[in-house]
C-alpha cells in the first residue's frame, strides 16, 4: 500500500549528511529516499513520485546543478532544493537561476529545512 506522506528524495554523496537530512525530513511527516549520487538519482524511479528533491551542489561525477539540468531534460518538474557546505553567493545565484525553491547551507537547522519543505508542500 502506498504511503499518503509526501516523498522527498535526498541526493548527497556524504552518508552522514544523507542520514541527518533523512531523519529531519522524516520528523516532518515525509517519506524519504536517500541517494548517494547524481547517477543513482537518474537511475531511480523515486523522482517520478517525489514531492521535492534536496540535492547537494558539490558531488563527484555529476554535480547538483548538472543533475538538475539532466532531470529537467528528461521532463522532470519536481521542485528542487539545493544545499551546500560552501556559503558561496554564486551557488545561491545559480540555484535561483535554475528555478530552485530553496537553498540551504550545511549544516542546516531543522527550522530552516522545515520552512523550505513547508513552502514546497503548501497547497
C-alpha atoms as an extended CHARMM CRD file, in Angstrom:
* protein
*
       123  EXT
         1         1  UNK       CA              0.0000000000        0.0000000000        0.0000000000  PROA      1               0.0000000000
         2         2  UNK       CA              1.3730000000        3.4080000000       -0.9620000000  PROA      2               0.0000000000
         3         3  UNK       CA              2.0550000000        5.9600000000        1.7390000000  PROA      3               0.0000000000
         4         4  UNK       CA             -0.0060000000        9.1340000000        1.9330000000  PROA      4               0.0000000000
         5         5  UNK       CA              3.0780000000       11.0400000000        3.0880000000  PROA      5               0.0000000000
         6         6  UNK       CA              4.9250000000       13.2650000000        0.6050000000  PROA      6               0.0000000000
         7         7  UNK       CA              8.1410000000       11.7440000000       -0.7080000000  PROA      7               0.0000000000
         8         8  UNK       CA             11.4030000000       13.7120000000       -0.5100000000  PROA      8               0.0000000000
         9         9  UNK       CA             14.4730000000       12.4200000000       -2.3840000000  PROA      9               0.0000000000
        10        10  UNK       CA             17.7610000000       13.4660000000       -0.7930000000  PROA      10              0.0000000000
        11        11  UNK       CA             20.8500000000       13.3000000000       -3.0170000000  PROA      11              0.0000000000
        12        12  UNK       CA             24.2200000000       13.7460000000       -1.3110000000  PROA      12              0.0000000000
        13        13  UNK       CA             27.5000000000       11.8550000000       -1.5750000000  PROA      13              0.0000000000
        14        14  UNK       CA             28.1220000000       12.1890000000        2.1920000000  PROA      14              0.0000000000
        15        15  UNK       CA             26.4040000000        9.3380000000        4.0370000000  PROA      15              0.0000000000
        16        16  UNK       CA             26.1790000000       11.2020000000        7.3640000000  PROA      16              0.0000000000
        17        17  UNK       CA             24.5550000000       14.2180000000        5.6700000000  PROA      17              0.0000000000
        18        18  UNK       CA             22.0460000000       11.9860000000        3.8500000000  PROA      18              0.0000000000
        19        19  UNK       CA             21.0920000000       10.2490000000        7.0880000000  PROA      19              0.0000000000
        20        20  UNK       CA             20.8270000000       13.5300000000        9.0510000000  PROA      20              0.0000000000
        21        21  UNK       CA             18.6360000000       15.1830000000        6.4300000000  PROA      21              0.0000000000
        22        22  UNK       CA             16.6210000000       11.9870000000        6.1410000000  PROA      22              0.0000000000
        23        23  UNK       CA             15.9030000000       11.9750000000        9.8800000000  PROA      23              0.0000000000
        24        24  UNK       CA             14.8980000000       15.6440000000        9.8560000000  PROA      24              0.0000000000
        25        25  UNK       CA             12.6150000000       15.2260000000        6.8400000000  PROA      25              0.0000000000
        26        26  UNK       CA             11.0000000000       12.1050000000        8.3350000000  PROA      26              0.0000000000
        27        27  UNK       CA             10.3230000000       14.0180000000       11.5580000000  PROA      27              0.0000000000
        28        28  UNK       CA              8.2930000000       16.4270000000        9.3950000000  PROA      28              0.0000000000
        29        29  UNK       CA              5.9660000000       13.6420000000        8.3070000000  PROA      29              0.0000000000
        30        30  UNK       CA              7.5350000000       12.9170000000        4.9270000000  PROA      30              0.0000000000
        31        31  UNK       CA              8.8600000000        9.6950000000        3.4710000000  PROA      31              0.0000000000
        32        32  UNK       CA             12.4160000000        9.7690000000        2.1620000000  PROA      32              0.0000000000
        33        33  UNK       CA             14.6300000000        8.0870000000       -0.3710000000  PROA      33              0.0000000000
        34        34  UNK       CA             18.3500000000        8.5920000000        0.2320000000  PROA      34              0.0000000000
        35        35  UNK       CA             20.5570000000        8.5890000000       -2.8560000000  PROA      35              0.0000000000
        36        36  UNK       CA             24.3510000000        8.7650000000       -2.8670000000  PROA      36              0.0000000000
        37        37  UNK       CA             24.9990000000       10.2570000000       -6.3000000000  PROA      37              0.0000000000
        38        38  UNK       CA             23.5430000000       12.0010000000       -9.2790000000  PROA      38              0.0000000000
        39        39  UNK       CA             23.8420000000        8.7670000000      -11.2660000000  PROA      39              0.0000000000
        40        40  UNK       CA             21.8810000000        6.8580000000       -8.6090000000  PROA      40              0.0000000000
        41        41  UNK       CA             19.1930000000        9.5410000000       -8.7600000000  PROA      41              0.0000000000
        42        42  UNK       CA             18.9730000000        9.3600000000      -12.5560000000  PROA      42              0.0000000000
        43        43  UNK       CA             18.6820000000        5.5610000000      -12.3590000000  PROA      43              0.0000000000
        44        44  UNK       CA             15.9960000000        5.6800000000       -9.6610000000  PROA      44              0.0000000000
        45        45  UNK       CA             12.2660000000        5.8800000000      -10.2340000000  PROA      45              0.0000000000
        46        46  UNK       CA             11.7390000000        7.7620000000       -6.9560000000  PROA      46              0.0000000000
        47        47  UNK       CA             11.8630000000       11.0980000000       -8.7730000000  PROA      47              0.0000000000
        48        48  UNK       CA              8.6380000000       10.1540000000      -10.5780000000  PROA      48              0.0000000000
        49        49  UNK       CA              6.8300000000       10.0790000000       -7.2170000000  PROA      49              0.0000000000
        50        50  UNK       CA              8.6870000000       12.7880000000       -5.3120000000  PROA      50              0.0000000000
        51        51  UNK       CA              7.1660000000       15.9350000000       -3.8610000000  PROA      51              0.0000000000
        52        52  UNK       CA             10.6350000000       17.5120000000       -3.9490000000  PROA      52              0.0000000000
        53        53  UNK       CA             14.3340000000       16.8500000000       -4.3080000000  PROA      53              0.0000000000
        54        54  UNK       CA             17.0730000000       18.0180000000       -1.9770000000  PROA      54              0.0000000000
        55        55  UNK       CA             20.3190000000       17.9660000000       -3.9410000000  PROA      55              0.0000000000
        56        56  UNK       CA             23.8700000000       18.6780000000       -2.8240000000  PROA      56              0.0000000000
        57        57  UNK       CA             25.6430000000       21.1170000000       -5.1270000000  PROA      57              0.0000000000
        58        58  UNK       CA             29.1110000000       19.5350000000       -4.8320000000  PROA      58              0.0000000000
        59        59  UNK       CA             29.2290000000       15.8620000000       -5.7290000000  PROA      59              0.0000000000
        60        60  UNK       CA             31.7800000000       13.9150000000       -7.7560000000  PROA      60              0.0000000000
        61        61  UNK       CA             30.8710000000       12.7240000000      -11.2420000000  PROA      61              0.0000000000
        62        62  UNK       CA             27.5650000000       14.6200000000      -11.6540000000  PROA      62              0.0000000000
        63        63  UNK       CA             27.2690000000       17.7720000000       -9.5510000000  PROA      63              0.0000000000
        64        64  UNK       CA             23.9200000000       19.0070000000       -8.2530000000  PROA      64              0.0000000000
        65        65  UNK       CA             23.3880000000       21.6320000000      -10.9430000000  PROA      65              0.0000000000
        66        66  UNK       CA             24.2190000000       19.1710000000      -13.7090000000  PROA      66              0.0000000000
        67        67  UNK       CA             21.8310000000       16.6360000000      -12.1540000000  PROA      67              0.0000000000
        68        68  UNK       CA             19.0680000000       19.2420000000      -12.0940000000  PROA      68              0.0000000000
        69        69  UNK       CA             19.6970000000       20.0530000000      -15.7740000000  PROA      69              0.0000000000
        70        70  UNK       CA             19.6300000000       16.3620000000      -16.7290000000  PROA      70              0.0000000000
        71        71  UNK       CA             16.4200000000       15.7490000000      -14.7840000000  PROA      71              0.0000000000
        72        72  UNK       CA             14.7210000000       18.7190000000      -16.4540000000  PROA      72              0.0000000000
        73        73  UNK       CA             15.8920000000       17.4980000000      -19.8690000000  PROA      73              0.0000000000
        74        74  UNK       CA             14.1370000000       14.2080000000      -19.0440000000  PROA      74              0.0000000000
        75        75  UNK       CA             10.8940000000       16.0650000000      -18.3190000000  PROA      75              0.0000000000
        76        76  UNK       CA             11.1880000000       16.2030000000      -14.5210000000  PROA      76              0.0000000000
        77        77  UNK       CA              9.4090000000       19.1700000000      -12.9810000000  PROA      77              0.0000000000
        78        78  UNK       CA              9.7880000000       18.1930000000       -9.3190000000  PROA      78              0.0000000000
        79        79  UNK       CA             10.6650000000       21.1980000000       -7.1060000000  PROA      79              0.0000000000
        80        80  UNK       CA             14.3380000000       21.2740000000       -6.1780000000  PROA      80              0.0000000000
        81        81  UNK       CA             16.0960000000       22.4850000000       -3.0520000000  PROA      81              0.0000000000
        82        82  UNK       CA             19.8620000000       22.8070000000       -3.3700000000  PROA      82              0.0000000000
        83        83  UNK       CA             22.2610000000       22.5530000000       -0.4410000000  PROA      83              0.0000000000
        84        84  UNK       CA             25.9440000000       23.1980000000        0.0230000000  PROA      84              0.0000000000
        85        85  UNK       CA             28.5680000000       23.2670000000        2.7390000000  PROA      85              0.0000000000
        86        86  UNK       CA             30.0080000000       26.3090000000        0.9690000000  PROA      86              0.0000000000
        87        87  UNK       CA             28.1070000000       29.5150000000        1.5540000000  PROA      87              0.0000000000
        88        88  UNK       CA             29.0900000000       30.8620000000       -1.8300000000  PROA      88              0.0000000000
        89        89  UNK       CA             26.7610000000       33.5510000000       -3.2060000000  PROA      89              0.0000000000
        90        90  UNK       CA             27.4180000000       32.3170000000       -6.7390000000  PROA      90              0.0000000000
        91        91  UNK       CA             25.8780000000       28.9460000000       -5.7600000000  PROA      91              0.0000000000
        92        92  UNK       CA             22.7880000000       30.7340000000       -4.4470000000  PROA      92              0.0000000000
        93        93  UNK       CA             22.5320000000       32.7520000000       -7.6570000000  PROA      93              0.0000000000
        94        94  UNK       CA             22.9600000000       29.6490000000       -9.8060000000  PROA      94              0.0000000000
        95        95  UNK       CA             20.2860000000       27.8450000000       -7.7650000000  PROA      95              0.0000000000
        96        96  UNK       CA             17.9130000000       30.7670000000       -8.1820000000  PROA      96              0.0000000000
        97        97  UNK       CA             18.5170000000       30.8450000000      -11.9470000000  PROA      97              0.0000000000
        98        98  UNK       CA             17.8840000000       27.0970000000      -12.0940000000  PROA      98              0.0000000000
        99        99  UNK       CA             14.4510000000       27.6740000000      -10.5550000000  PROA      99              0.0000000000
       100       100  UNK       CA             15.2050000000       26.1340000000       -7.1760000000  PROA      100             0.0000000000
       101       101  UNK       CA             12.5930000000       26.6180000000       -4.4780000000  PROA      101             0.0000000000
       102       102  UNK       CA             15.2870000000       26.9360000000       -1.8420000000  PROA      102             0.0000000000
       103       103  UNK       CA             18.9570000000       26.8680000000       -0.9880000000  PROA      103             0.0000000000
       104       104  UNK       CA             20.2470000000       25.5070000000        2.3050000000  PROA      104             0.0000000000
       105       105  UNK       CA             23.6910000000       25.8790000000        3.8250000000  PROA      105             0.0000000000
       106       106  UNK       CA             25.1310000000       22.8180000000        5.5350000000  PROA      106             0.0000000000
       107       107  UNK       CA             24.8770000000       22.3090000000        8.3770000000  PROA      107             0.0000000000
       108       108  UNK       CA             21.2350000000       23.2450000000        8.2700000000  PROA      108             0.0000000000
       109       109  UNK       CA             18.9990000000       23.5350000000       11.2770000000  PROA      109             0.0000000000
       110       110  UNK       CA             15.6180000000       21.8760000000       11.3310000000  PROA      110             0.0000000000
       111       111  UNK       CA             13.7440000000       25.2030000000       11.3180000000  PROA      111             0.0000000000
       112       112  UNK       CA             15.3080000000       26.2700000000        8.0110000000  PROA      112             0.0000000000
       113       113  UNK       CA             14.5890000000       22.8910000000        6.4760000000  PROA      113             0.0000000000
       114       114  UNK       CA             11.0110000000       22.9170000000        7.7880000000  PROA      114             0.0000000000
       115       115  UNK       CA             10.3760000000       26.3490000000        6.2400000000  PROA      115             0.0000000000
       116       116  UNK       CA             11.5120000000       25.3330000000        2.7830000000  PROA      116             0.0000000000
       117       117  UNK       CA              9.7320000000       21.9420000000        2.9180000000  PROA      117             0.0000000000
       118       118  UNK       CA              6.5310000000       23.7000000000        4.0480000000  PROA      118             0.0000000000
       119       119  UNK       CA              6.8400000000       26.1480000000        1.1360000000  PROA      119             0.0000000000
       120       120  UNK       CA              7.1740000000       23.2620000000       -1.3190000000  PROA      120             0.0000000000
       121       121  UNK       CA              4.2750000000       21.2730000000        0.1240000000  PROA      121             0.0000000000
       122       122  UNK       CA              1.8910000000       24.2040000000        0.6290000000  PROA      122             0.0000000000
       123       123  UNK       CA             -1.3370000000       23.7510000000       -1.3510000000  PROA      123             0.0000000000
